[in-house]
């Protein structure tokens, strides 16, 4: 993985008392020098903890490995009016994340080793999460000429994931070449599946009766599914890995199930908003034509949402990824068809998953750890003895999050650590809340509030 953020000051030991590890058993966790030094399954027992140890009461809280987001837009460089690496890192920490993958559609595009290293260095300077740059597949996201894939991988940023997200790599020959190239170093291409001939640049609403009634350009599910089907066949042909970004339809789930049954190396993510919100929201008094709910791919009907939930629960979809897409007000406050697509997601992803999947009995907390930490870290190539997604056991890196499973809360967009306010969850009551986040054994969030480095 790229070189992790290391604390400037010596890391003080932390004793987390009485946490429910993965919601399965209660233990005390001692964090020393950025690692889990002890796991005491007799909570509250007498101990000889190091002098100066900070004690954190975790009674009633669930301990999970620190979350990993495969799909974050941090906007810097180029659109610091919407987000910066620092503000996005803060939002990530508040949401329980220890690592985020920063997408390449910045200005300039992250398509060179120098650009990738700049994002990497900005993440280290922020010091709250490991910011892992995603490299562009094609130069300038133009879809024609491959970017500096090998040089980005060999850079200090150690790029392993490549994506033109926001645009589809529509040319099959270019996609094949990219898959062949990254195979040499175990990389993966993350595809924004949107056939431009079936869903053009103005497409913004799921194609159906509602899009016709609202007069909005339709974005049919088949425009996603044909690209996913093509790409899994290219992955089989090249022996390489393809990742499907923000899967949104039941048809995509069918393709993924078939491909995995064939042994094709394909993984997929789903966003929190595609797990909960439906296109019917655009027809309601509260959501009608509200550009907050414009996202790409668009919100889909209930039957697609149900298929995505089932696929996440049974492992057909590997991970939850936020597609955190901050926008300045002047980019969102337009007519629906003209507004920028995207929603905030870092601070609310875990509560949305808790609301949709845990509170309904579809998943347990160990499953949440799998889809929001372990699998994302493995897909991104940032797992391992010094990486992310590890079980909370002795010797593991001390990346973890403490969650209050009973802590329902009402989302307030004005309380966000993000620089932007395009929050689709504003005013909604969601289950569970992040109470603390630890990154390399350092608290970045305590009692639900951000802890700045050095404070």
Phi, psi and omega in degrees: 000168176295156183302122184289159173293132176242135180300143178287316180271156175303141183278121177284141178299150179229132173249116178263114187263128167072032178280147173269103186287116183059018182073015187248318179212152183267139182204160167263136180243122177258123180253122181224130177054040174079009179226164174282111184271326180213148170235108185257113185275002171248083185302142176082000179295156178301142183218164177243052183298152182299152179298140179084009181293132173277131179257127178245121180280116181246023178301125180085359182256150177261131177261127178234155171298148181307140185286154179231125180254121180282353194206087181233135174257113181260352170070340180265130009273159169112323181230055181292349174289338180263320181194156170234168176300323180292312182290323177293322176297321178296316178298321179296314180299316178300328179277000178096011183271144174248346178208141176225146175262119185270118185292161193272353187277057175265185179225103006287161180295146175280079182234011177226164177298320181297318180294320179295319180293327178296315178296317178303314182292323176297322178295318178296322180293323179294319169073020183252328179216164170280116178264114185251112183293140167262132179270149174293148174284317183239154182299124179064017184059025184281347176080009186242307185249131181299141175285183182282067186299310182294318180293322177296320179294322182277355180286176176299335181284343177050054184293131178237341181248135183230137183202141170263028189315140192101335174222149177271140166282088191279333182281117184298326180293320178294317180297319178299314180299320179296316179297320178295321183293312185286341179302327184298331180238021175072026179279176180219143175258123178261119187258131167274098190278100181206098178296116185293342177279340180257335177220096185282186187295338180266351181301131187212357181221140177310128183290125181172196182301321184291317180298322177294318181293324181275350180072032181254140180301132186279144178238090186287149179300330182297334178295331174279315190293323181292326177289319178299316180297316178298315186289325177293328176289323175295323178296319177296317182294320184270345186070024183251183183250134174236144179238134180264113178284150175029061174302138187223359185230158176296326178296320176298320177300318179299316179297317180297318180298315179298313184297318180293325177295333177276356181082016179286141184277082180230138173233167183208156177236158172228146180270157175302320183291329176283348175274344187232316185273148178236164181296339178299339179302330182290344181263357182273161180298325183279332186246351187304124179058015179284115183295348173303328185265010173275124183212158182232116001293161186287166170301144185244169179293168185301324181294327175291317179301317180296320179295322178294319178298315179299318183293324177293318182294323184265001175091359176298318169264128191278327194212156167261128177230140192284328193051040177306115187229082180288143176223142174293155184303323183288350174265340181262329187275072178222175168303149188309314185293335183263347184287153176292139179277141174140156183222154169289154181204342188297319186280343186244358185300311182297314176299325178295315178297320177298318182293315187278320191251322184276310183296337179270357178083006180286330183218154171258179182291331175294327176292322177299317177301322180295313188273345182244359180219295188296306181293314177303319180297320180292316179301318183281349182074027179245023177267195180105180186301330181248014186250216186244167175080009183284154171298151180278079182226168184302131179095345182286149173302140186274064170256117180202162180228141176253125187241135172270105185290342181259004188271072175296148181207156177263127184286132177238110184298333182285349178265005185289146173280345177291156177284338183258171186229016180279069187257113183286351185260003183305128179085353179274148174267122179241153180276153175067156178208145178281126180257329180205146175228137178236133181233116187054037177080000180259133178289121173259340175220133174224137181053035177079002184244145181295138174248113182287145178306134178086355182273000000 
